[in-house]
Amino acid sequence: MERIVCLLVGYAFGSILTAEVVARVMVHKSAFDLGDGNPGMANVGHALGTKAALICLAGDILKTVAAVLIARALFPQLGGLCTMWAGLGSTLGHDFPFWHGFRGGKGVTTIASTIILNSPLWGILSGVIGAASIVLTGYLSMAAMIAIVFYTVVMFVTMPLEYALISLAFVALSLYGHWSKLIGISRGTTRRASLYKKFWSRFR
């Protein structure tokens, strides 16, 4: 029952889409009507600029942190599992908000926040690996998948099975969210990140 409550707390916070709030305030439009329609930091940043992207990033981090802190306060006996269950709920809320027909974002920031809160060392290392993947490949979706898969392998090796299984759920959610982009990579239709172009242009 404690795990279900943590999941629901996370879902409630996760379903608050920061990108939607930012878009409504800045341009009086829905985030779903901007760019590629994804209510996340990358799309809103591309459409509205760096400031909007940073606000989205901060909001998505804060909603995950808030859910985790409440879960920990309610069920301290669960320890780190509070973080994982609340973080999973936050990602589900972000990806499948009930108020928008269960169509939302990709959950990159909520997952990243969760794994860092749960295990700072491995979470940050996963982020570094993800960032390196962006520089090397230029594909944000591929980088997100590489980072969470790496973290999940670590959880299976170092932590109790429940942590690893929740991490595996994050992999499944990431794969679902990024599937079209990953297919686009294989077909050569997915755009590379500007960071990739700027970095490699220095060596030309």
Secondary structure as a PSIPRED ss2 file (coil, helix, strand):
# PSIPRED VFORMAT (PSIPRED V4.0)

   1 M C   1.000  0.000  0.000
   2 E H   0.000  1.000  0.000
   3 R H   0.000  1.000  0.000
   4 I H   0.000  1.000  0.000
   5 V H   0.000  1.000  0.000
   6 C H   0.000  1.000  0.000
   7 L H   0.000  1.000  0.000
   8 L H   0.000  1.000  0.000
   9 V H   0.000  1.000  0.000
  10 G H   0.000  1.000  0.000
  11 Y H   0.000  1.000  0.000
  12 A H   0.000  1.000  0.000
  13 F H   0.000  1.000  0.000
  14 G H   0.000  1.000  0.000
  15 S C   1.000  0.000  0.000
  16 I C   1.000  0.000  0.000
  17 L C   1.000  0.000  0.000
  18 T H   0.000  1.000  0.000
  19 A H   0.000  1.000  0.000
  20 E H   0.000  1.000  0.000
  21 V H   0.000  1.000  0.000
  22 V H   0.000  1.000  0.000
  23 A H   0.000  1.000  0.000
  24 R H   0.000  1.000  0.000
  25 V H   0.000  1.000  0.000
  26 M H   0.000  1.000  0.000
  27 V H   0.000  1.000  0.000
  28 H C   1.000  0.000  0.000
  29 K C   1.000  0.000  0.000
  30 S C   1.000  0.000  0.000
  31 A H   0.000  1.000  0.000
  32 F H   0.000  1.000  0.000
  33 D H   0.000  1.000  0.000
  34 L C   1.000  0.000  0.000
  35 G C   1.000  0.000  0.000
  36 D C   1.000  0.000  0.000
  37 G C   1.000  0.000  0.000
  38 N C   1.000  0.000  0.000
  39 P C   1.000  0.000  0.000
  40 G C   1.000  0.000  0.000
  41 M H   0.000  1.000  0.000
  42 A H   0.000  1.000  0.000
  43 N H   0.000  1.000  0.000
  44 V H   0.000  1.000  0.000
  45 G H   0.000  1.000  0.000
  46 H H   0.000  1.000  0.000
  47 A H   0.000  1.000  0.000
  48 L H   0.000  1.000  0.000
  49 G C   1.000  0.000  0.000
  50 T H   0.000  1.000  0.000
  51 K H   0.000  1.000  0.000
  52 A H   0.000  1.000  0.000
  53 A H   0.000  1.000  0.000
  54 L H   0.000  1.000  0.000
  55 I H   0.000  1.000  0.000
  56 C H   0.000  1.000  0.000
  57 L H   0.000  1.000  0.000
  58 A H   0.000  1.000  0.000
  59 G H   0.000  1.000  0.000
  60 D H   0.000  1.000  0.000
  61 I H   0.000  1.000  0.000
  62 L H   0.000  1.000  0.000
  63 K H   0.000  1.000  0.000
  64 T H   0.000  1.000  0.000
  65 V H   0.000  1.000  0.000
  66 A H   0.000  1.000  0.000
  67 A H   0.000  1.000  0.000
  68 V H   0.000  1.000  0.000
  69 L H   0.000  1.000  0.000
  70 I H   0.000  1.000  0.000
  71 A H   0.000  1.000  0.000
  72 R H   0.000  1.000  0.000
  73 A H   0.000  1.000  0.000
  74 L H   0.000  1.000  0.000
  75 F C   1.000  0.000  0.000
  76 P H   0.000  1.000  0.000
  77 Q H   0.000  1.000  0.000
  78 L H   0.000  1.000  0.000
  79 G C   1.000  0.000  0.000
  80 G H   0.000  1.000  0.000
  81 L H   0.000  1.000  0.000
  82 C H   0.000  1.000  0.000
  83 T H   0.000  1.000  0.000
  84 M H   0.000  1.000  0.000
  85 W H   0.000  1.000  0.000
  86 A H   0.000  1.000  0.000
  87 G H   0.000  1.000  0.000
  88 L H   0.000  1.000  0.000
  89 G H   0.000  1.000  0.000
  90 S H   0.000  1.000  0.000
  91 T H   0.000  1.000  0.000
  92 L H   0.000  1.000  0.000
  93 G H   0.000  1.000  0.000
  94 H H   0.000  1.000  0.000
  95 D H   0.000  1.000  0.000
  96 F C   1.000  0.000  0.000
  97 P C   1.000  0.000  0.000
  98 F H   0.000  1.000  0.000
  99 W H   0.000  1.000  0.000
 100 H H   0.000  1.000  0.000
 101 G C   1.000  0.000  0.000
 102 F C   1.000  0.000  0.000
 103 R C   1.000  0.000  0.000
 104 G C   1.000  0.000  0.000
 105 G C   1.000  0.000  0.000
 106 K C   1.000  0.000  0.000
 107 G C   1.000  0.000  0.000
 108 V H   0.000  1.000  0.000
 109 T H   0.000  1.000  0.000
 110 T H   0.000  1.000  0.000
 111 I H   0.000  1.000  0.000
 112 A H   0.000  1.000  0.000
 113 S H   0.000  1.000  0.000
 114 T H   0.000  1.000  0.000
 115 I H   0.000  1.000  0.000
 116 I H   0.000  1.000  0.000
 117 L H   0.000  1.000  0.000
 118 N H   0.000  1.000  0.000
 119 S C   1.000  0.000  0.000
 120 P H   0.000  1.000  0.000
 121 L H   0.000  1.000  0.000
 122 W H   0.000  1.000  0.000
 123 G H   0.000  1.000  0.000
 124 I H   0.000  1.000  0.000
 125 L H   0.000  1.000  0.000
 126 S H   0.000  1.000  0.000
 127 G H   0.000  1.000  0.000
 128 V H   0.000  1.000  0.000
 129 I H   0.000  1.000  0.000
 130 G H   0.000  1.000  0.000
 131 A H   0.000  1.000  0.000
 132 A H   0.000  1.000  0.000
 133 S H   0.000  1.000  0.000
 134 I H   0.000  1.000  0.000
 135 V H   0.000  1.000  0.000
 136 L H   0.000  1.000  0.000
 137 T H   0.000  1.000  0.000
 138 G C   1.000  0.000  0.000
 139 Y C   1.000  0.000  0.000
 140 L H   0.000  1.000  0.000
 141 S H   0.000  1.000  0.000
 142 M H   0.000  1.000  0.000
 143 A H   0.000  1.000  0.000
 144 A H   0.000  1.000  0.000
 145 M H   0.000  1.000  0.000
 146 I H   0.000  1.000  0.000
 147 A H   0.000  1.000  0.000
 148 I H   0.000  1.000  0.000
 149 V H   0.000  1.000  0.000
 150 F H   0.000  1.000  0.000
 151 Y H   0.000  1.000  0.000
 152 T H   0.000  1.000  0.000
 153 V H   0.000  1.000  0.000
 154 V H   0.000  1.000  0.000
 155 M H   0.000  1.000  0.000
 156 F H   0.000  1.000  0.000
 157 V H   0.000  1.000  0.000
 158 T H   0.000  1.000  0.000
 159 M C   1.000  0.000  0.000
 160 P C   1.000  0.000  0.000
 161 L H   0.000  1.000  0.000
 162 E H   0.000  1.000  0.000
 163 Y H   0.000  1.000  0.000
 164 A H   0.000  1.000  0.000
 165 L H   0.000  1.000  0.000
 166 I H   0.000  1.000  0.000
 167 S H   0.000  1.000  0.000
 168 L H   0.000  1.000  0.000
 169 A H   0.000  1.000  0.000
 170 F H   0.000  1.000  0.000
 171 V H   0.000  1.000  0.000
 172 A H   0.000  1.000  0.000
 173 L H   0.000  1.000  0.000
 174 S H   0.000  1.000  0.000
 175 L H   0.000  1.000  0.000
 176 Y H   0.000  1.000  0.000
 177 G H   0.000  1.000  0.000
 178 H H   0.000  1.000  0.000
 179 W H   0.000  1.000  0.000
 180 S H   0.000  1.000  0.000
 181 K H   0.000  1.000  0.000
 182 L H   0.000  1.000  0.000
 183 I H   0.000  1.000  0.000
 184 G H   0.000  1.000  0.000
 185 I H   0.000  1.000  0.000
 186 S H   0.000  1.000  0.000
 187 R H   0.000  1.000  0.000
 188 G C   1.000  0.000  0.000
 189 T C   1.000  0.000  0.000
 190 T C   1.000  0.000  0.000
 191 R C   1.000  0.000  0.000
 192 R C   1.000  0.000  0.000
 193 A C   1.000  0.000  0.000
 194 S H   0.000  1.000  0.000
 195 L H   0.000  1.000  0.000
 196 Y H   0.000  1.000  0.000
 197 K H   0.000  1.000  0.000
 198 K H   0.000  1.000  0.000
 199 F H   0.000  1.000  0.000
 200 W H   0.000  1.000  0.000
 201 S H   0.000  1.000  0.000
 202 R C   1.000  0.000  0.000
 203 F C   1.000  0.000  0.000
 204 R C   1.000  0.000  0.000
